[in-house]
Amino acid sequence: MKQRPNDELFHFLDKAASFVMANLLWVLLSIPLVTLPAATAGLFATMSLWAQGKPTEVFQDFFRGAWQHWRKASLVVVFDILLGGLVILNFALFRLMNISQPVLLLSQSITLFVAVTLIMVNLYLWPLMVSFEDFSLRRLVDTSLRLVFIHPAWSLAMLVLAIIPFALSIFLPAAALVLVSFSTFALMVSWAAWRVIRHYSPEAGV
């Protein structure tokens, strides 16, 4: 069938509208904090399909991902909060402790290493969660941790890539956060993670 001149434009506008809609759904469903993990799973479920070049239907993919993964997503967020809280507590305690500079520097370096590793594990964990539904939470964490240390340079690059949408938001109108920033973050992370994960498909074992 002959392609009409406006078909590409309409296709682009449809994709752009879906992209914005996914971001809006995440923002709205994250307002009650208890639904934030499910909303994040739904956003990654949608963006991971885009990253893999698969067709998407934003409402169906978002809410199906949120429903299927809300339990694991909630446990991941609780784990992140607990471990992240310990990291913050450690940094606070270091300021109060009267210890030598070399020991202080070593302790802070170890704590920073744990914090960065936790973030990079999450960058793999969410795309893995929505792509391999039969994985247990333990296997998701174990696989993500292994990928971080097998591909350290790429994992650090992913971390930098993940920061870019929010760094740019500082110089953009506040509406950017509501319309595109979170979808951009999820898409970039999903794309970067899938460049590694695909080499271990279909089981993604490491």
KOLLUMNU-882080 format. One record per residue (C-alpha): chain; residue in three letters; x, y, z. Coordinates in steps of 0.5 Angstrom, whole numbers, plus 500, padded with zeros to 3 digits. Layout:
<rs>
<r><ch>A</ch><aa>ALA</aa><c1>X</c1><c2>Y</c2><c3>Z</c3></r>
...
</rs>
This chain:
<rs>
<r><ch>A</ch><aa>MET</aa><c1>500</c1><c2>500</c2><c3>500</c3></r>
<r><ch>A</ch><aa>LYS</aa><c1>503</c1><c2>507</c2><c3>498</c3></r>
<r><ch>A</ch><aa>GLN</aa><c1>505</c1><c2>511</c2><c3>504</c3></r>
<r><ch>A</ch><aa>ARG</aa><c1>502</c1><c2>518</c2><c3>504</c3></r>
<r><ch>A</ch><aa>PRO</aa><c1>506</c1><c2>524</c2><c3>506</c3></r>
<r><ch>A</ch><aa>ASN</aa><c1>503</c1><c2>525</c2><c3>512</c3></r>
<r><ch>A</ch><aa>ASP</aa><c1>504</c1><c2>518</c2><c3>515</c3></r>
<r><ch>A</ch><aa>GLU</aa><c1>511</c1><c2>519</c2><c3>518</c3></r>
<r><ch>A</ch><aa>LEU</aa><c1>508</c1><c2>526</c2><c3>521</c3></r>
<r><ch>A</ch><aa>PHE</aa><c1>502</c1><c2>522</c2><c3>524</c3></r>
<r><ch>A</ch><aa>HIS</aa><c1>506</c1><c2>516</c2><c3>527</c3></r>
<r><ch>A</ch><aa>PHE</aa><c1>511</c1><c2>521</c2><c3>530</c3></r>
<r><ch>A</ch><aa>LEU</aa><c1>506</c1><c2>525</c2><c3>533</c3></r>
<r><ch>A</ch><aa>ASP</aa><c1>503</c1><c2>519</c2><c3>536</c3></r>
<r><ch>A</ch><aa>LYS</aa><c1>509</c1><c2>516</c2><c3>539</c3></r>
<r><ch>A</ch><aa>ALA</aa><c1>510</c1><c2>523</c2><c3>542</c3></r>
<r><ch>A</ch><aa>ALA</aa><c1>503</c1><c2>523</c2><c3>545</c3></r>
<r><ch>A</ch><aa>SER</aa><c1>504</c1><c2>516</c2><c3>548</c3></r>
<r><ch>A</ch><aa>PHE</aa><c1>511</c1><c2>518</c2><c3>551</c3></r>
<r><ch>A</ch><aa>VAL</aa><c1>508</c1><c2>524</c2><c3>554</c3></r>
<r><ch>A</ch><aa>MET</aa><c1>502</c1><c2>520</c2><c3>557</c3></r>
<r><ch>A</ch><aa>ALA</aa><c1>507</c1><c2>515</c2><c3>560</c3></r>
<r><ch>A</ch><aa>ASN</aa><c1>510</c1><c2>520</c2><c3>564</c3></r>
<r><ch>A</ch><aa>LEU</aa><c1>504</c1><c2>523</c2><c3>566</c3></r>
<r><ch>A</ch><aa>LEU</aa><c1>501</c1><c2>517</c2><c3>568</c3></r>
<r><ch>A</ch><aa>TRP</aa><c1>507</c1><c2>516</c2><c3>572</c3></r>
<r><ch>A</ch><aa>VAL</aa><c1>507</c1><c2>523</c2><c3>575</c3></r>
<r><ch>A</ch><aa>LEU</aa><c1>499</c1><c2>522</c2><c3>577</c3></r>
<r><ch>A</ch><aa>LEU</aa><c1>500</c1><c2>515</c2><c3>580</c3></r>
<r><ch>A</ch><aa>SER</aa><c1>506</c1><c2>517</c2><c3>584</c3></r>
<r><ch>A</ch><aa>ILE</aa><c1>503</c1><c2>522</c2><c3>588</c3></r>
<r><ch>A</ch><aa>PRO</aa><c1>500</c1><c2>517</c2><c3>593</c3></r>
<r><ch>A</ch><aa>LEU</aa><c1>507</c1><c2>514</c2><c3>595</c3></r>
<r><ch>A</ch><aa>VAL</aa><c1>504</c1><c2>507</c2><c3>596</c3></r>
<r><ch>A</ch><aa>THR</aa><c1>503</c1><c2>507</c2><c3>589</c3></r>
<r><ch>A</ch><aa>LEU</aa><c1>510</c1><c2>509</c2><c3>587</c3></r>
<r><ch>A</ch><aa>PRO</aa><c1>513</c1><c2>502</c2><c3>586</c3></r>
<r><ch>A</ch><aa>ALA</aa><c1>507</c1><c2>500</c2><c3>581</c3></r>
<r><ch>A</ch><aa>ALA</aa><c1>508</c1><c2>506</c2><c3>577</c3></r>
<r><ch>A</ch><aa>THR</aa><c1>515</c1><c2>505</c2><c3>576</c3></r>
<r><ch>A</ch><aa>ALA</aa><c1>514</c1><c2>498</c2><c3>574</c3></r>
<r><ch>A</ch><aa>GLY</aa><c1>509</c1><c2>500</c2><c3>569</c3></r>
<r><ch>A</ch><aa>LEU</aa><c1>513</c1><c2>506</c2><c3>566</c3></r>
<r><ch>A</ch><aa>PHE</aa><c1>519</c1><c2>501</c2><c3>565</c3></r>
<r><ch>A</ch><aa>ALA</aa><c1>514</c1><c2>496</c2><c3>562</c3></r>
<r><ch>A</ch><aa>THR</aa><c1>512</c1><c2>501</c2><c3>557</c3></r>
<r><ch>A</ch><aa>MET</aa><c1>519</c1><c2>504</c2><c3>556</c3></r>
<r><ch>A</ch><aa>SER</aa><c1>523</c1><c2>497</c2><c3>556</c3></r>
<r><ch>A</ch><aa>LEU</aa><c1>518</c1><c2>495</c2><c3>550</c3></r>
<r><ch>A</ch><aa>TRP</aa><c1>520</c1><c2>501</c2><c3>546</c3></r>
<r><ch>A</ch><aa>ALA</aa><c1>528</c1><c2>500</c2><c3>548</c3></r>
<r><ch>A</ch><aa>GLN</aa><c1>527</c1><c2>493</c2><c3>545</c3></r>
<r><ch>A</ch><aa>GLY</aa><c1>524</c1><c2>496</c2><c3>538</c3></r>
<r><ch>A</ch><aa>LYS</aa><c1>517</c1><c2>492</c2><c3>540</c3></r>
<r><ch>A</ch><aa>PRO</aa><c1>510</c1><c2>495</c2><c3>539</c3></r>
<r><ch>A</ch><aa>THR</aa><c1>507</c1><c2>498</c2><c3>545</c3></r>
<r><ch>A</ch><aa>GLU</aa><c1>500</c1><c2>501</c2><c3>547</c3></r>
<r><ch>A</ch><aa>VAL</aa><c1>501</c1><c2>505</c2><c3>553</c3></r>
<r><ch>A</ch><aa>PHE</aa><c1>495</c1><c2>504</c2><c3>557</c3></r>
<r><ch>A</ch><aa>GLN</aa><c1>495</c1><c2>497</c2><c3>556</c3></r>
<r><ch>A</ch><aa>ASP</aa><c1>503</c1><c2>496</c2><c3>557</c3></r>
<r><ch>A</ch><aa>PHE</aa><c1>503</c1><c2>501</c2><c3>563</c3></r>
<r><ch>A</ch><aa>PHE</aa><c1>497</c1><c2>498</c2><c3>567</c3></r>
<r><ch>A</ch><aa>ARG</aa><c1>499</c1><c2>491</c2><c3>566</c3></r>
<r><ch>A</ch><aa>GLY</aa><c1>506</c1><c2>492</c2><c3>568</c3></r>
<r><ch>A</ch><aa>ALA</aa><c1>504</c1><c2>496</c2><c3>574</c3></r>
<r><ch>A</ch><aa>TRP</aa><c1>499</c1><c2>490</c2><c3>576</c3></r>
<r><ch>A</ch><aa>GLN</aa><c1>504</c1><c2>484</c2><c3>574</c3></r>
<r><ch>A</ch><aa>HIS</aa><c1>510</c1><c2>487</c2><c3>578</c3></r>
<r><ch>A</ch><aa>TRP</aa><c1>507</c1><c2>491</c2><c3>584</c3></r>
<r><ch>A</ch><aa>ARG</aa><c1>509</c1><c2>486</c2><c3>589</c3></r>
<r><ch>A</ch><aa>LYS</aa><c1>517</c1><c2>486</c2><c3>587</c3></r>
<r><ch>A</ch><aa>ALA</aa><c1>517</c1><c2>493</c2><c3>585</c3></r>
<r><ch>A</ch><aa>SER</aa><c1>515</c1><c2>495</c2><c3>592</c3></r>
<r><ch>A</ch><aa>LEU</aa><c1>520</c1><c2>490</c2><c3>596</c3></r>
<r><ch>A</ch><aa>VAL</aa><c1>525</c1><c2>493</c2><c3>591</c3></r>
<r><ch>A</ch><aa>VAL</aa><c1>523</c1><c2>500</c2><c3>594</c3></r>
<r><ch>A</ch><aa>VAL</aa><c1>523</c1><c2>498</c2><c3>601</c3></r>
<r><ch>A</ch><aa>PHE</aa><c1>530</c1><c2>495</c2><c3>600</c3></r>
<r><ch>A</ch><aa>ASP</aa><c1>533</c1><c2>501</c2><c3>597</c3></r>
<r><ch>A</ch><aa>ILE</aa><c1>530</c1><c2>506</c2><c3>602</c3></r>
<r><ch>A</ch><aa>LEU</aa><c1>533</c1><c2>501</c2><c3>608</c3></r>
<r><ch>A</ch><aa>LEU</aa><c1>540</c1><c2>501</c2><c3>605</c3></r>
<r><ch>A</ch><aa>GLY</aa><c1>540</c1><c2>508</c2><c3>602</c3></r>
<r><ch>A</ch><aa>GLY</aa><c1>538</c1><c2>510</c2><c3>609</c3></r>
<r><ch>A</ch><aa>LEU</aa><c1>544</c1><c2>506</c2><c3>612</c3></r>
<r><ch>A</ch><aa>VAL</aa><c1>548</c1><c2>510</c2><c3>607</c3></r>
<r><ch>A</ch><aa>ILE</aa><c1>546</c1><c2>517</c2><c3>609</c3></r>
<r><ch>A</ch><aa>LEU</aa><c1>546</c1><c2>515</c2><c3>617</c3></r>
<r><ch>A</ch><aa>ASN</aa><c1>553</c1><c2>513</c2><c3>616</c3></r>
<r><ch>A</ch><aa>PHE</aa><c1>555</c1><c2>519</c2><c3>612</c3></r>
<r><ch>A</ch><aa>ALA</aa><c1>552</c1><c2>523</c2><c3>618</c3></r>
<r><ch>A</ch><aa>LEU</aa><c1>556</c1><c2>519</c2><c3>623</c3></r>
<r><ch>A</ch><aa>PHE</aa><c1>562</c1><c2>520</c2><c3>620</c3></r>
<r><ch>A</ch><aa>ARG</aa><c1>562</c1><c2>527</c2><c3>621</c3></r>
<r><ch>A</ch><aa>LEU</aa><c1>561</c1><c2>526</c2><c3>629</c3></r>
<r><ch>A</ch><aa>MET</aa><c1>566</c1><c2>521</c2><c3>630</c3></r>
<r><ch>A</ch><aa>ASN</aa><c1>573</c1><c2>523</c2><c3>632</c3></r>
<r><ch>A</ch><aa>ILE</aa><c1>577</c1><c2>518</c2><c3>628</c3></r>
<r><ch>A</ch><aa>SER</aa><c1>584</c1><c2>519</c2><c3>624</c3></r>
<r><ch>A</ch><aa>GLN</aa><c1>583</c1><c2>522</c2><c3>617</c3></r>
<r><ch>A</ch><aa>PRO</aa><c1>586</c1><c2>516</c2><c3>613</c3></r>
<r><ch>A</ch><aa>VAL</aa><c1>580</c1><c2>512</c2><c3>617</c3></r>
<r><ch>A</ch><aa>LEU</aa><c1>575</c1><c2>517</c2><c3>615</c3></r>
<r><ch>A</ch><aa>LEU</aa><c1>577</c1><c2>517</c2><c3>608</c3></r>
<r><ch>A</ch><aa>LEU</aa><c1>577</c1><c2>510</c2><c3>607</c3></r>
<r><ch>A</ch><aa>SER</aa><c1>570</c1><c2>509</c2><c3>611</c3></r>
<r><ch>A</ch><aa>GLN</aa><c1>567</c1><c2>514</c2><c3>607</c3></r>
<r><ch>A</ch><aa>SER</aa><c1>570</c1><c2>511</c2><c3>600</c3></r>
<r><ch>A</ch><aa>ILE</aa><c1>567</c1><c2>504</c2><c3>602</c3></r>
<r><ch>A</ch><aa>THR</aa><c1>560</c1><c2>508</c2><c3>604</c3></r>
<r><ch>A</ch><aa>LEU</aa><c1>560</c1><c2>511</c2><c3>597</c3></r>
<r><ch>A</ch><aa>PHE</aa><c1>562</c1><c2>505</c2><c3>593</c3></r>
<r><ch>A</ch><aa>VAL</aa><c1>556</c1><c2>502</c2><c3>596</c3></r>
<r><ch>A</ch><aa>ALA</aa><c1>551</c1><c2>507</c2><c3>595</c3></r>
<r><ch>A</ch><aa>VAL</aa><c1>554</c1><c2>508</c2><c3>587</c3></r>
<r><ch>A</ch><aa>THR</aa><c1>553</c1><c2>500</c2><c3>587</c3></r>
<r><ch>A</ch><aa>LEU</aa><c1>546</c1><c2>500</c2><c3>589</c3></r>
<r><ch>A</ch><aa>ILE</aa><c1>544</c1><c2>505</c2><c3>584</c3></r>
<r><ch>A</ch><aa>MET</aa><c1>547</c1><c2>501</c2><c3>578</c3></r>
<r><ch>A</ch><aa>VAL</aa><c1>544</c1><c2>495</c2><c3>581</c3></r>
<r><ch>A</ch><aa>ASN</aa><c1>537</c1><c2>499</c2><c3>580</c3></r>
<r><ch>A</ch><aa>LEU</aa><c1>539</c1><c2>501</c2><c3>573</c3></r>
<r><ch>A</ch><aa>TYR</aa><c1>539</c1><c2>493</c2><c3>571</c3></r>
<r><ch>A</ch><aa>LEU</aa><c1>534</c1><c2>491</c2><c3>576</c3></r>
<r><ch>A</ch><aa>TRP</aa><c1>528</c1><c2>495</c2><c3>573</c3></r>
<r><ch>A</ch><aa>PRO</aa><c1>529</c1><c2>493</c2><c3>566</c3></r>
<r><ch>A</ch><aa>LEU</aa><c1>530</c1><c2>486</c2><c3>568</c3></r>
<r><ch>A</ch><aa>MET</aa><c1>524</c1><c2>485</c2><c3>572</c3></r>
<r><ch>A</ch><aa>VAL</aa><c1>519</c1><c2>487</c2><c3>567</c3></r>
<r><ch>A</ch><aa>SER</aa><c1>523</c1><c2>483</c2><c3>561</c3></r>
<r><ch>A</ch><aa>PHE</aa><c1>523</c1><c2>477</c2><c3>565</c3></r>
<r><ch>A</ch><aa>GLU</aa><c1>517</c1><c2>476</c2><c3>569</c3></r>
<r><ch>A</ch><aa>ASP</aa><c1>519</c1><c2>469</c2><c3>572</c3></r>
<r><ch>A</ch><aa>PHE</aa><c1>525</c1><c2>471</c2><c3>575</c3></r>
<r><ch>A</ch><aa>SER</aa><c1>524</c1><c2>471</c2><c3>583</c3></r>
<r><ch>A</ch><aa>LEU</aa><c1>527</c1><c2>478</c2><c3>587</c3></r>
<r><ch>A</ch><aa>ARG</aa><c1>533</c1><c2>474</c2><c3>589</c3></r>
<r><ch>A</ch><aa>ARG</aa><c1>535</c1><c2>472</c2><c3>582</c3></r>
<r><ch>A</ch><aa>LEU</aa><c1>533</c1><c2>479</c2><c3>580</c3></r>
<r><ch>A</ch><aa>VAL</aa><c1>538</c1><c2>482</c2><c3>585</c3></r>
<r><ch>A</ch><aa>ASP</aa><c1>543</c1><c2>477</c2><c3>584</c3></r>
<r><ch>A</ch><aa>THR</aa><c1>543</c1><c2>478</c2><c3>576</c3></r>
<r><ch>A</ch><aa>SER</aa><c1>543</c1><c2>485</c2><c3>577</c3></r>
<r><ch>A</ch><aa>LEU</aa><c1>549</c1><c2>485</c2><c3>581</c3></r>
<r><ch>A</ch><aa>ARG</aa><c1>553</c1><c2>481</c2><c3>577</c3></r>
<r><ch>A</ch><aa>LEU</aa><c1>552</c1><c2>485</c2><c3>571</c3></r>
<r><ch>A</ch><aa>VAL</aa><c1>554</c1><c2>491</c2><c3>575</c3></r>
<r><ch>A</ch><aa>PHE</aa><c1>561</c1><c2>488</c2><c3>576</c3></r>
<r><ch>A</ch><aa>ILE</aa><c1>562</c1><c2>484</c2><c3>569</c3></r>
<r><ch>A</ch><aa>HIS</aa><c1>560</c1><c2>491</c2><c3>566</c3></r>
<r><ch>A</ch><aa>PRO</aa><c1>563</c1><c2>496</c2><c3>570</c3></r>
<r><ch>A</ch><aa>ALA</aa><c1>565</c1><c2>501</c2><c3>565</c3></r>
<r><ch>A</ch><aa>TRP</aa><c1>558</c1><c2>501</c2><c3>562</c3></r>
<r><ch>A</ch><aa>SER</aa><c1>555</c1><c2>501</c2><c3>568</c3></r>
<r><ch>A</ch><aa>LEU</aa><c1>558</c1><c2>507</c2><c3>570</c3></r>
<r><ch>A</ch><aa>ALA</aa><c1>556</c1><c2>510</c2><c3>563</c3></r>
<r><ch>A</ch><aa>MET</aa><c1>549</c1><c2>508</c2><c3>565</c3></r>
<r><ch>A</ch><aa>LEU</aa><c1>549</c1><c2>512</c2><c3>571</c3></r>
<r><ch>A</ch><aa>VAL</aa><c1>551</c1><c2>518</c2><c3>568</c3></r>
<r><ch>A</ch><aa>LEU</aa><c1>546</c1><c2>517</c2><c3>562</c3></r>
<r><ch>A</ch><aa>ALA</aa><c1>541</c1><c2>516</c2><c3>568</c3></r>
<r><ch>A</ch><aa>ILE</aa><c1>543</c1><c2>523</c2><c3>571</c3></r>
<r><ch>A</ch><aa>ILE</aa><c1>542</c1><c2>527</c2><c3>564</c3></r>
<r><ch>A</ch><aa>PRO</aa><c1>534</c1><c2>528</c2><c3>564</c3></r>
<r><ch>A</ch><aa>PHE</aa><c1>534</c1><c2>531</c2><c3>571</c3></r>
<r><ch>A</ch><aa>ALA</aa><c1>540</c1><c2>535</c2><c3>570</c3></r>
<r><ch>A</ch><aa>LEU</aa><c1>537</c1><c2>538</c2><c3>563</c3></r>
<r><ch>A</ch><aa>SER</aa><c1>531</c1><c2>539</c2><c3>567</c3></r>
<r><ch>A</ch><aa>ILE</aa><c1>534</c1><c2>544</c2><c3>571</c3></r>
<r><ch>A</ch><aa>PHE</aa><c1>535</c1><c2>549</c2><c3>565</c3></r>
<r><ch>A</ch><aa>LEU</aa><c1>528</c1><c2>547</c2><c3>562</c3></r>
<r><ch>A</ch><aa>PRO</aa><c1>521</c1><c2>549</c2><c3>565</c3></r>
<r><ch>A</ch><aa>ALA</aa><c1>518</c1><c2>545</c2><c3>570</c3></r>
<r><ch>A</ch><aa>ALA</aa><c1>513</c1><c2>542</c2><c3>566</c3></r>
<r><ch>A</ch><aa>ALA</aa><c1>519</c1><c2>538</c2><c3>563</c3></r>
<r><ch>A</ch><aa>LEU</aa><c1>519</c1><c2>534</c2><c3>569</c3></r>
<r><ch>A</ch><aa>VAL</aa><c1>511</c1><c2>533</c2><c3>568</c3></r>
<r><ch>A</ch><aa>LEU</aa><c1>511</c1><c2>531</c2><c3>561</c3></r>
<r><ch>A</ch><aa>VAL</aa><c1>518</c1><c2>528</c2><c3>559</c3></r>
<r><ch>A</ch><aa>SER</aa><c1>523</c1><c2>527</c2><c3>564</c3></r>
<r><ch>A</ch><aa>PHE</aa><c1>521</c1><c2>521</c2><c3>567</c3></r>
<r><ch>A</ch><aa>SER</aa><c1>520</c1><c2>517</c2><c3>561</c3></r>
<r><ch>A</ch><aa>THR</aa><c1>526</c1><c2>520</c2><c3>558</c3></r>
<r><ch>A</ch><aa>PHE</aa><c1>530</c1><c2>517</c2><c3>564</c3></r>
<r><ch>A</ch><aa>ALA</aa><c1>526</c1><c2>510</c2><c3>564</c3></r>
<r><ch>A</ch><aa>LEU</aa><c1>527</c1><c2>510</c2><c3>556</c3></r>
<r><ch>A</ch><aa>MET</aa><c1>535</c1><c2>511</c2><c3>556</c3></r>
<r><ch>A</ch><aa>VAL</aa><c1>536</c1><c2>506</c2><c3>562</c3></r>
<r><ch>A</ch><aa>SER</aa><c1>532</c1><c2>501</c2><c3>559</c3></r>
<r><ch>A</ch><aa>TRP</aa><c1>536</c1><c2>502</c2><c3>552</c3></r>
<r><ch>A</ch><aa>ALA</aa><c1>543</c1><c2>502</c2><c3>556</c3></r>
<r><ch>A</ch><aa>ALA</aa><c1>541</c1><c2>496</c2><c3>560</c3></r>
<r><ch>A</ch><aa>TRP</aa><c1>538</c1><c2>492</c2><c3>554</c3></r>
<r><ch>A</ch><aa>ARG</aa><c1>545</c1><c2>493</c2><c3>550</c3></r>
<r><ch>A</ch><aa>VAL</aa><c1>547</c1><c2>488</c2><c3>556</c3></r>
<r><ch>A</ch><aa>ILE</aa><c1>542</c1><c2>484</c2><c3>558</c3></r>
<r><ch>A</ch><aa>ARG</aa><c1>540</c1><c2>482</c2><c3>551</c3></r>
<r><ch>A</ch><aa>HIS</aa><c1>547</c1><c2>478</c2><c3>550</c3></r>
<r><ch>A</ch><aa>TYR</aa><c1>544</c1><c2>473</c2><c3>556</c3></r>
<r><ch>A</ch><aa>SER</aa><c1>537</c1><c2>472</c2><c3>553</c3></r>
<r><ch>A</ch><aa>PRO</aa><c1>533</c1><c2>468</c2><c3>554</c3></r>
<r><ch>A</ch><aa>GLU</aa><c1>534</c1><c2>467</c2><c3>561</c3></r>
<r><ch>A</ch><aa>ALA</aa><c1>539</c1><c2>473</c2><c3>562</c3></r>
<r><ch>A</ch><aa>GLY</aa><c1>543</c1><c2>468</c2><c3>567</c3></r>
<r><ch>A</ch><aa>VAL</aa><c1>550</c1><c2>471</c2><c3>568</c3></r>
</rs>
